[in-house]
Amino acid sequence: MTAGTADRADASARYITITLDKRGVSCRARLLDDEAPRTCRAVWDALPQSGSAYHAKYARNEVYTLVPPFADPKPGRENPTVTPIPGDVVYFGFEPWEIGNPAYGYDEGSVAHGEQGATDLAFFYGRNNLLINGDAGWVPGNVFGTIVEGLPEMAAAAQDLWLRGVEGETLSYARA
């Protein structure tokens, strides 16, 4: 690829911001349009999205929000992983029966208990993640973005979420 080609490719790239609102920390992620075009289109068309922030119980170094399903049609599986790496931005679509288990700790009346299921928008900030759930088994997600700016700051804020709690924190996704 020549320098000119690389410049054109970068000029056509799309970016989103991911923000932990209460903590005032943001990062910038590039959408992976070539690897996950259906997922990127669905997310981009539905932005902005925001909801309560959660730190993962099972996956390890993950922060996510649950929002009502927005993709019609659903993107299906593309660019899937069960071992996300730091900087991965991942989409999960859950049916109501997959996420409404009271053991998961979501408040009654939350998006997790919606009749349509929920969409999980997540970012991963550290290594050694494994997307497996004791009730459901493997939980592959679509990697649709990669954090290109602000990962260390988001990782520090995510660690603070883990240590001090998520109450009152929201996670927001918007076009950059």
MOWO-V351666 format. One record per backbone hydrogen bond with DSSP energy under -1.0 kcal/mol. CO is the residue of the C=O (numbers start at 1). NH is the residue of the N-H. E is the energy in kcal/mol with one decimal. If there is no record, write none. Layout:
co = <CO;CO>
nh = <NH;NH>
e = <E;E>
This chain:
co = <2;3;4;5;6;7;8;14;15;16;17;18;19;20;20;25;27;28;28;29;30;31;32;36;37;38;39;40;41;44;49;51;54;59;60;61;62;63;64;65;67;79;81;82;85;87;88;89;89;90;91;92;94;95;96;101;102;107;110;111;114;118;119;120;121;122;123;124;130;131;133;137;141;142;144;145;146;149;150;151;152;153;154;155;156;157;158;159;160;161;166;169;170;171;172;173;174>
nh = <6;7;8;9;10;11;12;31;176;29;174;27;172;24;25;20;18;148;149;16;146;33;36;40;41;42;43;44;45;47;173;171;64;130;62;125;56;123;54;121;119;143;141;131;88;147;124;144;145;122;142;120;118;98;100;104;105;110;113;114;117;94;67;92;65;90;63;87;132;139;137;133;81;91;32;89;30;28;154;155;156;157;158;159;160;161;162;163;164;165;169;53;21;51;19;49;17>
e = <-2.4;-2.4;-2.1;-2.4;-2.5;-2.2;-1.4;-3.0;-2.5;-2.8;-2.1;-2.0;-2.6;-1.1;-1.6;-2.8;-2.0;-2.8;-1.7;-2.5;-1.9;-1.2;-2.8;-2.7;-2.3;-2.3;-2.7;-3.0;-2.5;-1.0;-3.2;-2.8;-2.4;-1.1;-1.3;-2.0;-2.6;-2.5;-2.4;-2.2;-3.3;-2.4;-2.1;-2.8;-2.3;-2.6;-2.1;-2.5;-1.4;-2.7;-2.6;-2.8;-1.9;-1.4;-1.7;-2.1;-1.6;-2.1;-1.8;-2.2;-1.4;-3.3;-2.8;-2.2;-1.7;-2.4;-2.2;-3.5;-1.7;-2.6;-3.4;-2.6;-1.7;-2.5;-2.9;-2.3;-2.6;-2.5;-2.3;-2.9;-2.1;-2.2;-2.7;-2.4;-1.8;-2.0;-2.2;-2.3;-3.1;-2.1;-2.7;-2.4;-1.9;-1.6;-2.6;-2.3;-2.7>
